[in-house]
Amino acid sequence: MVRSIEKVFTFFIVIILILLILDLVGGFIAGSVPEAANRVGEILHNTWYGFENIVHYHPYH
C-alpha cells in the first residue's frame, strides 16, 4: 500500500517538474523554431542550387 502511494506521489512530482521546465524553456523554444526553420530552408535551397549547378539541371530551358 505504501509503495503504491509512493509511486503516485513520485509521478505527480515528475509531472510538476516537467511542467516547470517547459514553462522555463518554452519561450526560448518558441522563439528559436522560426529561425531554425528559416535556416533549414536556406540549407535546402542552397543544396538544390548546388545540385542544379553540378548536374546542369534546368527544366525550363
C-alpha positions as CSV (number, residue, x, y, z in Angstrom):
1,M,0.0,0.0,0.0
2,V,2.8,2.4,0.9
3,R,4.7,1.5,-2.2
4,S,1.7,2.4,-4.5
5,I,1.3,5.8,-2.7
6,E,5.0,6.4,-3.2
7,K,4.7,5.7,-6.9
8,V,1.7,8.0,-7.3
9,F,3.5,10.8,-5.3
10,T,6.6,10.4,-7.5
11,F,4.5,10.5,-10.7
12,F,2.9,13.8,-9.7
13,I,6.3,15.3,-8.6
14,V,7.8,14.3,-12.0
15,I,4.8,15.8,-13.9
16,I,5.1,19.1,-11.9
17,L,8.9,19.3,-12.6
18,I,8.3,18.7,-16.4
19,L,5.7,21.4,-16.4
20,L,8.1,23.8,-14.7
21,I,10.9,23.0,-17.1
22,L,8.6,23.5,-20.1
23,D,7.5,26.8,-18.7
24,L,11.1,28.0,-18.2
25,V,12.3,26.8,-21.6
26,G,9.1,27.2,-23.6
27,G,9.7,30.8,-24.6
28,F,13.2,30.0,-25.8
29,I,12.0,27.1,-27.9
30,A,9.1,29.1,-29.3
31,G,11.5,31.9,-30.3
32,S,14.0,29.5,-31.8
33,V,11.7,27.5,-34.1
34,P,11.1,30.1,-36.8
35,E,14.8,30.9,-37.0
36,A,15.7,27.2,-37.2
37,A,13.0,26.7,-39.9
38,N,14.5,29.6,-42.0
39,R,18.0,28.2,-41.7
40,V,16.8,24.7,-42.8
41,G,15.0,26.3,-45.7
42,E,18.2,28.2,-46.7
43,I,20.3,25.0,-46.4
44,L,17.8,23.1,-48.6
45,H,17.7,25.9,-51.2
46,N,21.5,26.1,-51.4
47,T,21.7,22.3,-51.7
48,W,19.2,22.3,-54.6
49,Y,21.0,25.3,-56.2
50,G,24.4,23.4,-55.9
51,F,22.8,20.3,-57.3
52,E,21.5,22.2,-60.3
53,N,24.9,23.7,-60.9
54,I,26.6,20.3,-60.7
55,V,24.2,18.4,-62.9
56,H,23.3,21.4,-65.1
57,Y,19.6,20.7,-64.5
58,H,17.4,23.5,-65.9
59,P,13.9,22.1,-66.7
60,Y,12.6,25.4,-68.2
61,H,15.3,25.8,-70.9
